[in-house]
Amino acid sequence: MPAEKRVEKITDMNLDFPQWYTDVVRKADLADYSETGGCIIVRPYGYGVWELITAHLDAKFKETGHENMYMPLLIPESLLEMEKDHIEGFAPEVAWVTHAGNEELTERFYIRPTSEPLFSAHYAKRIQSWRDLPCLYNQWCTVMRWEKTTRPFLRGREFMWQEGHTAHATKEESLAEALMILDIYSNFCENVLCIPVIKGQKTEREKFAGAMSTYTFEALMHDGKALQSGTTHDFGDKFARVFNIQYTDKNNQLQYATQSSWGVSSRLVGAIIMVHGDNNGLVLPPGVAPVQLMVVPVAAHKPGVREKAEEIRARLAKTLRCKIDNTDHAPGWKFAECEMKGIPLRLEIGPKDIENNQCVLVRRDTGEKITAPLDGIEKTATALLEEIRLNLFARAKARQESQTFTAQSVPELKQILDTTPGFVKAMWCGADACEVRVKEEATATSRCIPFTQERVGETCFVCGGTAEKMVVWSRAY
């Protein structure tokens, strides 16, 4: 991380992390506030990050046989009421459409917070035979949830996301689907976003409304709070029985289909900011950086400098997302701007560099300056971007490990989270009352029951009873 703070207009992250986050979102030009309360304007640079996220994931979904489709924004109230657990889970966040012009509608519509009811109603009409299965669908869209407290990218009333919805012949298949997608998500998060995660199952209290089981991958932010970065859900035949999604199997017997759903949202942009950012601004992993390398001419007024810089840009643009800063700002301003926007590599080229057939490459992650020959600059830059990717993950992994603790009691867990926030591993008996007590006394929630289990105690850290499961707890966004 660069030693000196070159940008003076953002709050120090160690003094006021929430304000630092807001400063970075706005000054890196990722987003701005809108006249629609609780909703943000995603600026081109922020949308560029989201586009690269969608491109990576969309390719993976299609590789595994999924197709994109689109469902309506408005859902009739009668559909929401069909699944009791689902409506109870979403009712407080639902936004309603009650009028068209001056006329009151005979049936209210709600703006989708998620699309399970629409997909289920659609499946009931489309699925007749085992030959119609599986149905592997995904949609890229926005959803609306009327949040009381909002924060750009992390929690908003309208946000961008994808939601996969699949139908299968058996419960084994829908469960396998949920677990396969969880692996796609977590691999993307670690290998492209450079964010280490913990995979596991949500408790009954924390699972998705209407699901049989919910699976999650949890990331730790720089300030020690957890972020649920994405979830997958196995519905079994729960929705199928409500919506009468039946098919004739190979033995000509009538069966209920099973379903899954899964999604990640633009909160992944928030995760990138909070895991990798520093006091100079944003730090973007190369895989989702709209500009992977910025060419900055130095002493651009001197003969041949702009032309050489453009020549280098053109060469690099064949293999990298590369731009040139030809504005009339001073070089120092341009350097600070590159840092604020998290551009992984900066290439500086001036008269002496041209004379020596070299340039200076500056890494955003470490601030290291590297003098490199222009011959083979494409390979040099590509190799450095890979080093940056690996270093960002290693740095985040080391931080996560240093901020992961164990607790043997609720007071101990609370003390840890009050003084050194992070993930806390503790044994749990499985009782809902114990989970509620942790939330009430330590203001912490269960993040997941990790797939990789450890024995970090002999009894439940809440009640002292028999405990077979280790759970990760934290305070969360």
Salt bridges, closest charged atoms under 4 A:
GLU4 OE2 - ARG6 NH2 3.49
ASP29 OD1 - ARG43 NE 2.95
ASP32 OD1 - ARG26 NH2 3.08
ASP58 OD2 - LYS62 NZ 2.77
GLU63 OE1 - LYS60 NZ 3.76
GLU77 OE2 - ARG108 NH2 2.85
ASP85 OD2 - LYS238 NZ 2.72
GLU88 OE2 - LYS84 NZ 2.90
GLU147 OE2 - ARG155 NH1 3.19
GLU163 OE1 - HIS165 NE2 2.62
GLU177 OE2 - HIS66 NE2 2.64
ASP183 OD1 - LYS199 NZ 2.52
GLU204 OE1 - LYS207 NZ 2.96
GLU218 OE2 - LYS202 NZ 3.11
GLU218 OE1 - ARG447 NE 3.06
ASP237 OD2 - ARG241 NE 3.11
ASP278 OD1 - ARG364 NH2 2.73
GLU310 OE2 - ARG313 NH2 2.80
GLU311 OE2 - LYS308 NZ 3.23
GLU339 OE2 - ARG6 NH1 2.70
GLU348 OE2 - ARG346 NH2 2.97
ASP365 OD2 - ARG363 NH2 2.69
GLU378 OE2 - ARG315 NE 2.98
GLU386 OE2 - ARG389 NH2 2.74
GLU387 OE1 - ARG363 NH1 3.11
ASP418 OD2 - LYS414 NZ 2.81
ASP418 OD1 - ARG475 NH2 2.90
ASP432 OD1 - ARG205 NE 2.75
GLU441 OE2 - ARG437 NE 2.97
GLU454 OE2 - LYS425 NZ 2.43
GLU468 OE1 - ARG455 NH1 3.50
